[in-house]
Every structure is written in C-alpha cells, then in structure tokens.
Amino acid sequence: MDENPNRIRELRLAKGWSQQRLADEVGCSKMQVSGLERGKPKLDQDWMRRLAGPLGVTPADLLPVEDNPRALTEEEWALIQQFRAGDDRGRDELQRVADVLLPFRGSPVDNGRDAA
C-alpha cells in the first residue's frame, strides 16, 4: 500500500483538526477517517465529495499530487483567490498584465500541466 494514498491527513492537519473533528464535520466515525487516511477503504468519489467541502478543497485535491497534475501550489491558489475577490475592473487589469508578461517568460517549463 502507498505510504500516502491520499492527502486527507495532510489537509486535515493543515486546518489544525483532529480526526474526530473531521469525522464530526463529515458525519462519520473517527475510525472511518483513520481508515480513509490510510487508504482502507480506497477513496471513492462519494467520500471525496463528502470530505472536500469541510476541508475547503476540491475533490481532486484529495488525490496525491502525482495523481493530480492540475494541483495548485499555495502561491497559485492565493493568486486565484485574489483574482476571484476582485471586481470586474481589477480582474480585467490582471488579465491584461498577464497577457503582456506571459510572452516574455522565456521557454516554458514542463511541469506536467497543460499550457494555458
């Protein structure tokens, strides 16, 4: 079995939550959370949907990073949050800045993500 079959434990600890707190939020037992963190049972779509909301992530974010090539870094996520929080004018200005800067970034770095 994988040492880290998913990111449930990592994300739970990042929130400062105990297994019991996550279990209470999700409506299951602490033993179920413990098992899910260890990959027993395997994380299915139902569990991913149940866990994602309380952890403040998307279901795909529960997958190990190597299984989710579209996973965002904290820096990328912060930028997206700032973009979403902006008004129409601010988002438009940010888009124009990105359009100007991106062609000058040099050769693209292959980090397993699709080019935007």
C-alpha positions in Angstrom: 0.0 0.0 0.0 1.1 3.5 -0.7 2.7 5.4 2.2 0.4 8.4 1.4 -2.5 7.0 -0.6 -4.3 10.4 -0.4 -3.9 13.9 1.1 -6.7 13.7 3.7 -4.3 13.7 6.7 -2.2 16.5 5.3 -5.2 18.7 4.6 -6.8 17.9 8.0 -3.6 18.8 9.8 -3.3 22.0 7.8 -6.6 23.1 9.3 -5.5 22.1 12.7 -8.2 19.5 13.0 -8.2 16.1 14.8 -9.6 13.1 13.2 -12.6 13.4 15.4 -13.2 17.0 14.3 -13.2 15.9 10.6 -15.4 13.0 11.4 -17.9 15.3 13.1 -17.8 17.7 10.1 -18.3 14.8 7.6 -20.8 12.8 9.7 -18.9 9.6 10.1 -16.7 8.0 12.8 -13.2 8.8 13.8 -12.3 5.2 12.8 -13.6 5.8 9.3 -11.5 8.9 8.9 -8.4 7.0 10.2 -9.1 4.2 7.7 -9.6 6.6 4.8 -6.3 8.4 5.6 -4.5 5.0 5.4 -6.3 4.0 2.2 -8.6 1.4 3.7 -11.1 1.6 2.2 -10.0 3.2 -1.0 -11.1 6.8 -1.5 -14.1 6.8 -3.9 -16.0 9.7 -5.4 -18.6 9.7 -2.7 -16.0 10.0 0.1 -14.1 12.6 -1.9 -17.2 14.7 -2.3 -18.1 14.4 1.4 -14.6 15.3 2.6 -13.7 18.1 0.2 -16.2 20.7 1.4 -15.2 20.6 5.1 -11.5 20.6 4.2 -12.1 23.5 1.9 -10.7 21.9 -1.2 -12.0 20.3 -4.4 -12.4 16.5 -4.5 -9.4 16.2 -6.9 -7.2 18.0 -4.3 -7.6 14.9 -2.0 -5.5 12.9 -4.5 -1.8 12.7 -4.2 -0.1 15.4 -6.2 1.5 12.9 -8.6 -2.1 11.7 -9.4 -3.4 15.3 -9.9 -1.2 17.2 -12.4 -3.5 20.2 -12.1 -2.9 20.6 -8.4 -2.2 24.1 -7.4 0.6 25.4 -5.1 -0.3 27.7 -2.2 1.0 30.6 -4.2 -1.1 29.7 -7.3 -4.2 29.2 -5.1 -3.6 32.6 -3.4 -3.4 34.3 -6.8 -6.7 32.7 -7.9 -8.4 33.8 -4.7 -7.2 37.4 -5.3 -8.5 37.3 -8.8 -11.9 35.9 -7.7 -12.2 38.6 -5.0 -11.5 41.4 -7.4 -14.2 43.4 -9.1 -14.6 43.3 -12.9 -12.1 46.1 -13.5 -9.5 44.5 -11.3 -9.9 41.1 -13.0 -9.6 42.8 -16.4 -6.5 44.6 -15.4 -4.9 41.5 -14.0 -5.7 39.6 -17.2 -4.1 42.4 -19.3 -0.9 42.3 -17.2 -0.8 38.5 -17.6 -1.3 38.8 -21.4 1.6 41.2 -21.6 4.0 39.3 -19.3 3.5 35.7 -20.3 5.0 36.0 -23.8 8.2 37.3 -22.2 8.6 34.4 -19.7 11.2 32.6 -21.8 11.0 28.9 -22.6 8.1 27.2 -21.0 8.9 24.9 -18.1 7.3 21.4 -18.4 5.8 20.8 -15.0 3.2 18.3 -16.2 0.4 20.9 -16.8 -1.3 21.9 -19.9 -0.2 25.3 -21.3 -2.9 27.9 -20.8 
